[in-house]
């Protein structure tokens, strides 16, 4: 069943005309594509090579996932009417070519979309990433032991929702009752019913299985039901159903029945209070419900007016008084000019969904979109060839602990129309290890705090280094970017990037070096060492970059409340000696004022003296100043912070 079951449209009428062209049109408009393909082919064989007949021959096969036949007729359509077709026909032709393995040719036709609409996102994304097919085909090996389940039949079996050790899915297989005689004209199969299967785990490494099937009779009617989901407490069920009031189908002015989302409540262990959601309409379809992790947002698919593409994903707030907010389109980050459908949201509010408008491997591909710190969905990522194929792949769900899951596909090698596949998550794990040492002595530093930071800037692990300065983070997820930071009182922090690879059990080495802020000079008092503090030319106000360095002084003095220091400032030789003396004194005083403003008592700063150019560290005096580089002059523009009390008890080497 082609996945435009997104909108399982149904026509409330019957065929009663003998004229073949009229009959073909009627069957096509009823979505009975197998029959319409047969009749349009007969018309073509009789000499009718009109754009309508050829395009509908392509569409009839395309909508039933018969890509070989669809390509044949779309190719003829392009040869005869390329300048007269809509952008969607270029897109469908490109899709069938890709499904048939002709990726480069597909891309050429996809690129032509921008000749019709320069803002078409499908062509724009191709221009951004022309190597997408190779990239997606080489995605990391995450999903393993992919298995076609034994419950699959020659009919359409698809979808899934994991709840309480069971998988809820939809199937068109006959139920054995009188309604089996009714056929859905799209594919000449019975109508969909929801089934419940118990999960069976003999050995998860060998793949999953399902058993003890039964029909979810409490929600069944003679027409379509599918896409069941539950609230966290299991007392409310949402599902997709034809617009059926229990007595008859309802439709729009063209007598087309659209899909609606319904819900029911469990009361005394029985499902009652079946109601349709208020944003449903007789004029368009709503289906494929999904719930956020907290159960306060409902996501769904619709072709309502004002959307971006054929079908879009929307969100709506579930309010406390059992009412609903206004549906909101998720926008162009998620939705395209094509079809987005089958959303599923996991416990971390990552959305999995299918799309044929985003760059993919085949027809419908499965994508993943995480949420950022603002709660917005990020750019979707194609899950690659492990779950995506040249044909339709959809209805991806994953277990709460992310160890296994299911998806549906009509790929080659299956048992029927659509099949359900199970998979196991390959949990590649690595280690990040290293040693923290002193920059001056090279000795290991014990007692340093080492943190592991993820890409979002959130600390996920923390350790204190052992006596040999070592740390070890175990079970780190592969193929991620991390930052390792090390800190200790009276030391300057250090950090290093650590990128885990796709190699299980490999140890990533990330050594860190800390610079002591307190050192003992042989001939002078202990000194607090920071990077040079720079001042603007002819000014002595504290700049922002100087504030950062002075905060190290604040930290050291807060760590040692009995410490008293003195400040000495120096300049280079440029300018007169008197001017430099005054300038350095002003800079020393402004430095002292900053420390006081940060809560350091004034009596803990014994003095703040400027020495001008009297104590140069190199040959860059008045005679040689023009011969010196800026780096050499900069060495002389420095400030020292000497410990005159409390420093002798400070341990400077670890």
C-alpha positions in Angstrom: 0.0 0.0 0.0 1.6 3.2 -1.1 2.3 5.4 1.8 -0.1 8.1 0.8 -2.2 6.2 3.3 -1.1 9.2 5.0 -4.3 10.2 3.7 -6.3 7.1 3.1 -8.8 8.8 0.9 -12.0 7.1 0.0 -14.7 8.0 -2.5 -18.3 7.4 -1.6 -19.6 6.4 -5.0 -19.6 3.6 -7.5 -18.6 3.1 -11.2 -21.6 2.9 -13.5 -20.3 4.1 -16.9 -19.2 2.2 -19.9 -17.1 4.7 -21.7 -13.4 3.7 -21.1 -12.0 7.2 -20.8 -14.7 8.3 -18.4 -14.3 5.1 -16.4 -10.6 5.5 -16.2 -11.0 9.0 -14.9 -13.5 7.9 -12.4 -11.3 5.1 -11.1 -8.4 7.4 -10.9 -10.4 10.0 -8.9 -11.5 7.2 -6.6 -7.8 6.3 -6.0 -8.4 2.9 -7.5 -5.0 3.0 -9.1 -4.7 -0.6 -10.2 -7.8 -0.3 -12.2 -7.1 3.1 -13.6 -3.6 2.0 -14.8 -5.3 -0.8 -16.7 -7.9 1.4 -18.4 -5.4 4.3 -19.2 -3.1 1.7 -20.8 -5.9 0.5 -23.0 -6.6 4.1 -24.1 -3.0 4.6 -24.9 -2.9 1.4 -27.0 -5.9 2.8 -28.9 -3.8 5.9 -29.8 -4.6 8.4 -27.0 -1.2 9.9 -26.2 -2.6 13.0 -24.5 -0.8 14.5 -21.5 -3.6 13.5 -19.2 -3.5 9.8 -20.2 0.3 9.5 -20.0 0.6 11.5 -16.8 -2.1 9.4 -15.1 -0.5 6.2 -16.3 2.7 7.4 -14.5 0.7 8.4 -11.4 -1.3 5.2 -11.2 1.9 3.2 -11.0 3.7 5.7 -8.9 1.0 5.7 -6.2 1.2 1.9 -6.1 5.0 1.9 -5.8 5.5 0.3 -9.2 8.6 2.4 -9.9 9.7 0.6 -13.1 6.4 1.2 -14.9 6.1 4.7 -13.4 9.5 5.7 -14.8 8.5 4.4 -18.2 5.5 6.7 -18.4 7.0 9.7 -16.7 9.9 9.5 -19.2 7.5 9.5 -22.1 5.7 12.5 -20.4 8.9 14.4 -20.2 9.8 13.7 -23.8 6.4 14.9 -25.1 5.3 17.5 -22.6 8.3 18.6 -20.4 7.5 22.3 -20.9 3.9 21.8 -19.9 4.1 19.8 -16.7 4.0 21.0 -13.1 7.0 20.8 -10.8 5.5 17.8 -9.0 5.9 15.7 -12.2 9.6 16.6 -12.4 9.9 15.5 -8.8 8.0 12.3 -9.2 10.1 11.4 -12.2 13.2 12.1 -10.2 11.9 9.9 -7.4 11.2 7.0 -9.6 14.6 7.2 -11.2 16.3 7.1 -7.8 14.1 4.2 -6.7 15.3 2.4 -9.8 19.0 3.0 -9.0 19.6 5.9 -11.4 20.8 8.4 -8.8 22.8 10.8 -11.1 20.0 11.0 -13.6 17.5 11.6 -10.8 19.6 14.5 -9.5 19.6 16.1 -12.9 15.8 16.2 -13.0 15.6 17.3 -9.4 17.8 20.2 -10.2 15.4 21.3 -12.9 12.9 22.2 -10.2 14.7 25.5 -9.6 14.1 26.5 -13.3 10.4 26.6 -12.4 10.7 27.8 -8.8 14.1 29.2 -7.6 12.9 28.8 -4.0 12.0 25.1 -4.2 13.7 23.6 -1.2 14.3 20.2 -2.8 16.5 21.7 -5.5 18.2 24.1 -3.1 19.2 21.2 -0.7 20.6 19.3 -3.7 22.8 22.3 -4.5 24.1 22.4 -0.9 25.0 18.7 -0.8 25.6 17.0 -4.1 27.5 14.2 -2.4 24.5 13.3 -0.2 23.9 9.8 -1.6 27.5 8.7 -0.8 27.3 10.4 2.6 24.0 8.7 3.5 25.2 5.3 2.2 28.2 5.5 4.5 26.4 6.5 7.7 27.7 4.9 10.8 26.5 1.4 11.6 23.9 2.0 14.3 20.9 -0.3 13.4 21.8 -4.0 13.2 20.1 -7.3 13.0 17.4 -5.9 10.8 14.8 -8.6 10.5 11.6 -9.1 8.5 9.1 -10.2 11.2 7.2 -13.5 11.0 3.8 -11.7 11.5 4.1 -10.1 8.0 1.7 -11.3 5.3 1.2 -10.8 1.6 -1.0 -7.9 2.6 0.0 -4.5 3.9 1.5 -4.7 7.4 3.0 -1.5 8.7 3.3 1.0 11.5 3.9 0.4 15.2 3.7 1.8 18.6 5.4 0.1 21.6 3.5 0.1 24.8 3.6 -2.3 27.8 5.7 -5.0 26.0 3.4 -5.0 23.0 3.5 -3.6 19.4 0.4 -2.0 18.0 0.4 -2.0 14.2 -2.0 -1.9 11.2 -2.7 -4.5 8.6 -5.0 -5.1 5.7 -5.0 -8.9 6.1 -8.4 -10.5 6.2 -10.0 -10.8 9.6 -12.4 -13.6 8.8 -15.6 -11.6 9.2 -18.1 -10.3 6.6 -16.2 -7.0 6.1 -13.4 -8.8 4.3 -15.5 -8.7 1.2 -15.2 -4.9 1.2 -12.1 -3.7 -0.7 -10.2 -0.5 -0.6 -10.1 0.6 -4.3 -6.6 2.1 -4.0 -5.0 -1.4 -3.9 -7.9 -3.8 -3.9 -7.1 -5.0 -0.3 -9.3 -5.2 2.7 -9.5 -2.1 5.0 -6.9 -1.6 7.7 -7.4 -2.9 11.2 -5.2 -2.4 14.3 -3.5 -5.5 15.8 -1.7 -6.2 19.0 1.4 -8.4 19.1 3.4 -9.4 22.2 7.2 -8.7 22.0 9.3 -11.8 22.3 13.0 -11.6 23.2 14.7 -15.0 23.1 18.0 -13.3 22.2 17.9 -9.6 21.3 21.3 -10.0 19.6 19.6 -12.3 17.1 16.8 -9.9 16.4 13.2 -9.5 17.7 10.0 -11.4 17.1 6.3 -10.8 17.8 3.7 -13.4 18.7 0.2 -13.9 20.2 -1.5 -11.6 17.8 -5.0 -10.3 18.4 -7.1 -7.6 16.8 -7.7 -4.4 18.7 -11.5 -4.9 18.3 -12.5 -2.1 20.7 -11.7 0.5 18.1 -12.5 -1.4 14.9 -15.1 -0.5 12.3 -15.7 -1.7 8.8 -13.3 1.0 7.4 -9.8 2.1 8.1 -8.2 2.3 11.5 -4.4 2.7 12.1 -1.6 4.6 13.9 -2.6 3.9 17.5 -0.7 5.7 20.3 -1.3 5.9 24.0 -0.8 8.5 26.7 1.9 7.6 29.3 -0.7 6.3 31.8 -2.4 4.1 29.1 -5.8 5.6 29.8 -6.2 7.5 26.5 -5.7 6.2 23.0 -5.4 8.3 19.8 -5.7 6.8 16.4 -6.5 7.5 12.7 -9.8 6.5 11.2 -11.9 7.3 8.1 -14.5 9.9 8.6 -17.1 7.4 9.8 -19.7 8.2 12.4 -20.6 4.6 13.0 -23.4 4.6 10.5 -22.0 6.0 7.3 -19.0 7.6 5.8 -19.0 11.4 5.5 -17.2 13.3 2.8 -16.6 16.7 1.2 -18.5 18.2 -1.8 -16.8 15.8 -4.1 -17.9 12.9 -1.9 -14.3 12.2 -0.9 -13.9 10.9 2.7 -10.9 12.2 4.5 -9.0 10.9 7.6 -9.6 12.1 11.1 -7.9 11.6 14.4 -10.1 10.1 17.2 -9.5 9.4 20.8 -11.0 7.2 23.4 -10.7 6.8 27.2 -10.3 3.7 29.3 -12.9 3.6 32.0 -13.2 0.5 34.2 -10.9 -1.3 31.8 -13.2 -0.5 28.8 -12.6 1.9 26.0 -15.4 4.6 26.0 -16.1 8.2 25.0 -14.9 7.9 21.4 -14.6 11.4 20.0 -13.0 13.1 17.1 -10.5 15.9 17.7 -11.8 19.4 17.2 -9.4 20.4 14.5 -10.5 17.6 12.2 -12.4 18.6 9.1 -14.6 17.1 6.4 -12.6 19.1 3.8 -9.1 17.7 4.5 -7.3 14.9 6.4 -5.6 14.7 9.8 -3.8 11.5 10.8 -0.7 9.8 12.1 -0.8 11.1 15.7 2.3 11.2 17.9 2.8 12.5 21.5 5.6 14.5 23.0 7.5 13.0 25.9 5.4 14.9 28.5 2.2 14.2 26.7 1.3 17.9 26.4 1.8 18.2 22.7 0.2 16.2 19.9 1.9 16.0 16.5 0.0 14.9 13.4 0.0 15.0 9.6 -2.4 17.0 7.5 -3.0 18.3 4.0 -5.0 21.2 5.4 -5.0 24.5 3.4 -2.0 26.8 4.0 0.6 24.1 4.3 4.0 23.9 2.7 3.7 20.7 0.7 1.4 17.8 -0.1 1.3 16.8 3.6 2.9 18.5 6.5 3.6 17.7 10.2 1.8 20.0 12.7 1.8 20.3 16.5 -1.1 21.2 18.8 -1.2 21.9 22.5 -3.2 19.5 24.7 -4.7 21.7 27.3 -5.5 20.9 30.9 -9.3 21.2 30.5 -9.3 18.5 27.8 -9.3 21.0 25.0 -6.8 21.7 22.3 -4.9 24.7 21.0 -4.6 25.9 17.4 -2.5 23.5 15.2 0.9 25.0 14.2 2.8 24.0 11.1 6.3 22.8 12.1 7.7 25.0 9.4 10.4 24.5 6.7 12.9 23.0 9.0 10.8 19.8 8.9 8.3 20.3 6.1 9.0 20.5 2.4 7.0 20.8 -0.9 6.7 17.0 -0.8 5.2 14.7 1.8 6.2 14.5 5.5 4.4 11.9 7.5 4.5 9.2 10.2 6.0 11.2 13.1 7.2 9.5 16.2 8.6 11.3 19.3 10.8 9.5 21.8 11.4 10.2 25.5 14.1 12.8 24.7 11.7 14.6 22.3 13.7 13.5 19.2 11.3 13.2 16.3 11.6 10.5 13.7 9.5 10.9 10.6 9.4 10.0 6.9 9.8 12.4 4.0 10.1 12.3 0.2 10.8 16.0 0.0 14.1 15.9 1.9 17.2 14.5 0.1 17.1 10.7 0.5 18.1 7.3 -0.7 14.8 6.5 -2.3 11.1 7.4 -2.2 10.1 7.9 1.5 13.1 8.0 3.8 13.3 8.0 7.6 14.8 11.1 9.2 15.8 12.1 12.7 15.4 15.6 14.2 16.5 16.4 17.7 15.4 19.4 19.8 17.7 22.2 20.7 17.9 24.2 24.0 15.0 26.3 22.9 12.8 23.2 22.2 12.9 23.7 18.4 13.5 20.9 16.1 16.9 20.8 14.4 17.8 20.1 10.8 16.7 16.6 10.0 19.3 13.9 9.5 18.8 11.0 7.1 19.3 7.7 8.9 21.2 6.2 6.0 21.0 2.9 4.2 20.7 0.8 7.3 17.0 1.6 7.5 16.4 3.5 4.2 16.1 1.7 0.8 15.3 2.7 -2.8 11.5 2.4 -2.0 9.3 3.5 0.9 10.6 3.4 4.5 8.5 4.8 7.3 6.8 4.3 10.7 10.0 4.3 12.7 9.6 3.6 16.5 12.3 3.0 19.1 12.1 1.5 22.6 12.3 3.7 25.7 15.9 2.5 26.5 16.9 2.9 22.8 18.0 -0.7 22.5 15.7 -1.8 19.7 12.8 -0.7 17.5 10.8 -1.2 14.4 10.2 0.4 11.0 8.1 -0.4 7.9 9.1 -0.8 4.3 8.0 -2.1 0.9 11.5 -2.8 -0.1 12.4 -5.7 -2.3 12.6 -9.1 -0.6 9.6 -8.6 1.6 6.6 -10.8 2.1 4.0 -8.6 0.8 3.0 -5.0 0.1 4.4 -3.4 3.3 6.3 -5.3 5.9 7.4 -4.5 9.5 11.1 -4.9 10.3 12.8 -5.1 13.7 16.2 -3.8 14.5 18.7 -3.7 17.3 20.7 -0.6 18.3 24.5 -1.1 18.0 25.9 0.6 21.0 29.4 1.5 20.0 31.3 2.6 23.2 34.7 4.0 23.7 36.8 5.4 26.6 38.4 8.8 27.0 41.4 8.8 29.3 44.4 11.0 30.0 46.8 12.4 32.6 46.8 15.9 34.1 50.2 17.4 34.7 51.9 20.6 35.9 53.1 22.8 33.0 56.3 23.9 34.9 57.4 20.6 36.5 55.8 18.0 34.2 54.7 16.2 37.4 51.2 14.6 37.6 48.5 16.6 39.5 46.3 14.7 41.8 42.9 16.0 43.0 42.2 17.9 39.8 38.5 18.0 38.7 38.1 16.6 35.2 34.7 17.1 33.4 33.4 15.6 30.2 31.2 18.1 28.3 28.9 17.2 25.4 28.3 19.2 22.2 25.5 21.2 23.9 27.9 22.4 26.6 26.3 20.1 29.3 28.6 18.2 31.7 27.8 14.5 31.5 30.6 13.0 33.6 33.1 14.1 36.2 36.1 12.6 37.9 38.9 13.6 40.3 42.4 12.6 39.2 44.2 9.9 41.2 47.7 10.2 42.7 49.2 9.6 39.3 47.1 12.4 37.8 45.0 10.0 35.7 41.3 9.9 34.8 39.1 7.6 32.8 35.7 8.0 31.4 34.1 4.7 30.3 31.1 3.8 28.0 31.3 7.0 25.9 29.1 7.0 22.8 31.0 6.7 19.6 31.2 9.4 16.8 30.5 12.4 19.0 32.4 15.6 19.8 33.3 16.1 23.5 35.3 18.6 25.4 37.4 17.5 28.4 38.2 20.2 31.0 40.5 20.1 34.0 40.6 22.5 36.9 42.2 22.9 40.4 42.6 25.7 42.9 45.5 28.0 42.1 45.9 26.6 38.6 44.8 27.9 35.2 42.1 25.7 33.7 42.9 23.6 30.6 40.6 22.0 28.0 40.9 19.7 25.1 38.6 18.4 22.4 38.0 14.6 22.3 36.3 13.2 19.2 35.1 9.6 19.6 35.4 7.4 16.5 33.5 4.5 15.2 35.7 1.9 16.8 34.2 -0.1 19.7 36.4 -0.2 22.8 39.0 2.2 21.5 40.5 4.6 24.1 40.8 8.3 23.2 43.8 10.0 24.8 43.2 13.5 26.1 46.0 14.7 28.3 45.7 18.1 30.0 48.3 20.5 31.3 47.6 23.0 34.2 49.7 26.1 34.7 50.2 26.9 38.4 49.2 30.5 39.3 51.6 30.5 42.2 55.3 29.9 41.8 58.4 30.4 44.1 61.2 32.4 42.6 64.6 31.7 44.1 65.4 35.3 44.8 62.1 36.9 45.4 58.9 36.2 47.3 56.3 33.8 45.9 54.6 35.2 42.9 51.1 34.9 41.4 51.6 34.5 37.7 49.0 35.5 35.1 49.2 36.4 31.5 50.2 39.9 30.6 47.6 42.6 31.3 47.4 44.9 28.3 46.3 48.5 28.3 45.3 50.7 25.4 47.8 53.3 24.2 48.1 56.2 26.7 45.4 54.7 28.9 45.3 52.9 32.1 41.7 51.7 32.4 41.2 47.9 32.8 40.2 46.3 29.5 37.9 43.3 29.2 40.7 40.9 28.3 42.6 42.2 31.4 39.5 41.5 33.6 39.6 37.9 32.6 43.3 37.5 33.7 42.7 39.5 36.9 40.0 37.1 37.9 42.7 34.5 38.4 44.2 36.8 41.1 40.7 37.2 42.7 40.4 33.4 42.8 43.8 32.8 44.4 43.2 35.4 47.0 39.7 34.1 47.8 41.3 30.6 48.1 43.8 32.0 50.7 42.1 34.6 52.9 45.3 35.4 54.8 47.3 36.2 51.7 48.6 39.8 51.2 50.2 40.8 47.9 51.9 43.8 46.2 51.5 44.9 42.6 54.4 46.0 40.4 53.7 47.4 36.9 56.2 48.0 34.1 56.3 49.6 30.7 58.5 49.3 27.6 61.0 52.0 26.7 58.9 53.9 24.3 58.0 57.4 25.7 59.9 59.4 28.2 61.1 57.9 31.5 58.9 60.3 33.5 55.9 59.6 31.4 56.4 55.8 31.6 56.8 56.0 35.4 53.5 57.9 35.8 51.7 55.6 33.3 52.8 52.4 35.0 51.9 53.8 38.5 48.4 54.7 37.2 48.1 51.2 35.7 49.1 49.6 39.0 46.6 51.7 40.9 43.8 50.8 38.4 44.7 47.2 38.8 44.4 47.5 42.6 41.1 49.3 42.3 39.7 46.5 40.2 40.7 43.9 42.8 39.0 45.9 45.5 35.9 46.3 43.4 35.8 42.4 43.3 35.7 42.2 47.0 39.4 42.0 47.9 40.0 44.1 51.1 42.3 47.1 50.4 44.6 46.1 53.4 45.4 42.8 51.5 47.2 44.9 48.8 50.3 46.2 50.5 51.3 48.4 47.6 50.7 49.2 43.9 53.9 50.7 42.4 54.8 51.6 38.8 58.4 51.2 37.7 58.1 52.6 34.2 60.9 51.4 32.0 63.5 51.0 34.9 63.5 47.2 34.9 63.5 46.1 31.2 63.8 42.3 30.6 65.7 42.6 27.4 67.9 44.9 25.2 65.0 47.1 24.1 66.1 50.3 25.8 66.1 53.8 24.4 69.0 53.1 22.1 67.6 49.9 20.6 63.9 50.5 20.8 63.5 51.0 17.0 65.3 47.7 16.4 63.0 45.7 18.6 59.8 43.9 17.4 56.4 44.5 19.0 56.7 41.1 20.7 60.0 42.1 22.3 58.5 45.4 23.5 55.4 43.6 24.8 57.6 41.4 27.0 58.5 44.5 29.0 54.9 45.7 29.5 54.0 43.5 32.4 52.5 43.4 35.9 53.8 41.3 38.8 51.8 40.1 41.8 54.1 39.2 44.7 52.9 37.4 47.8 54.2 39.1 50.8 52.2 37.2 53.4 50.6 33.8 53.4 52.5 32.6 50.4 55.0 30.4 52.2 52.2 28.0 53.1 51.0 27.7 49.5 51.8 24.4 47.8 53.0 25.3 44.3 54.1 22.0 42.9 52.1 18.7 42.8 
